[in-house]
């Protein structure tokens, strides 16, 4: 039987590559679930990694190795396209929760996957972002906090 899907926000995806608080828990969950995330997640992750490099938190050699792993890993992820439906949902999420743009895109993507599954069960939503955790719970997603 295949592992179940879970929506994984970029903050939690990055914990696969960067050692920080919650990373061990995040890695355990990433082994247990198949990853579904927004199509923006790889771009957002790459940006975050380059910012960490600019701040001297990540060495050049480490950054290049992480970026190669990111490319390899993403071939195993299901990425949700930025469709008109997802963008409409993101606007609704912002109006309802006040979250930032990319957080709204992730939440809307998770809600779209949950709705498309037709199972009526809450989508497991893995995040290390406190504001996103609160918004996800308020939207009825089942939150796994890894922060």
N, C-alpha and C positions, 0 to 999 in steps of 0.2 A: 504494500500500500504506500502510495506517495505521501510525502510529508504535506501537512496542510499549508495553505498560503497565509501570510500575515503581511499587512501593510507596514513597511519600514520607512520611517522618515530619514532624511539625510543625516540628522544629528546622530541617530543610532547607527546608520550605515558607516559613518566615519569612525565609530568606535571599533570597527573591525580592523582598522589600519593604524589608529592612534591610541596610545595608552593614556587613559584618563579615568576619572571616577565613573563607575558604571560599565566600563568596557568589558569586564569579565562576564557580567550578566548579559550584556548585549550579545557577546559572542556565543554564549550558550543558546540564546534564543535564535540567533542566525543559523545555528546548526540544526535546530529543531524545526524551523519553518522554511518554506520556500518564499523568496522575497518578491513582493509586488510593491512598486513605488511609482512615483511620477516620472515622466520622461525628463523632467527638469533635474531630477536627483543627481545624475552623473555630472551635469554642468555645475550644479550647486556644490557638490562635493569637491570637484576640481578647483573651484574658486576658493573654497575654505582651505584646501590644502596649500594653495599658492599663498594665501594670506598668512598661514602659519609659517611658511618658508620665509616670507618677507619679514616676519617678526622673529626670525631665527629660532623658532620652536621646532623646526624640522630641517635636517641637513639636506643638501642637494641630492646626495646619493640616495638617501632614504625617500625623498620626494619622488624621484624617478622610479624607484622600486614600488612604491605605493601606487603611483599612477599606472604602472603596468598591471599590478594586481587588480586595480579598479576596472581596467578594460577587460581583463579576463573574467572577473566576477560578473560584470554586468551582462555578459552573454547568457548567464543563468537566471537573470532577473526578468520578471514580467513588468514592462514599463507601460504605464497608462498614458496614452496620448493626450495632448492638450486640445481636446475637442470643444466645440461650442457648449456642449452639455457640462463638461467639467468647468469651463470658465464661468458659465452661468451659476453653477453650484458654488464656485469660489466667491463670487460676488455676494451670494446669499449668506455664505459662511462669514464673510467680513461684516455684513450688516448685523448678523446675529451675535457674533463673538468679538468683533473688533481686532482680530488677529492680523498680522502682517501678510503681505501679498503671497509670498512663497508658502507660508504656513497654510493660508487659505487654499492654495492650489493642492497641497498635500492632503489636507482634510477633505476637500471636494473629490479628489481622486479616490481616496479610501471609501467615501460614501458612494461614489459611482460603482466601484467594484462590489461593494456590499449589496447595492441595489440590483446589479446585474447577476449576482449569484443566486438570487431568488430563494435563498435559504431562510431568510428572516432572522438569521443569527447575526449578532454584532461582529463586525470585522475586528480581528485582533490588530491593534494599532500600536506599534513599537516606536517610542520616542525618548529622547534625552532632553527635550525642550520643555521647560515647566509651563510656559504659557500655552504651548500647543497641547500639552497633556490636559490642562483644564478645559480647553476648547473641545478637544476630542471627546472627553467624558461627557460634556454638556450636549454634544451632538449624538450621543448614544453609541459611540464606538467603545469597544472593550480595550482599555489602555494597559499596556505593559510599560511601566516606567523604568528606564535604565540610566537615569541621570544621577 
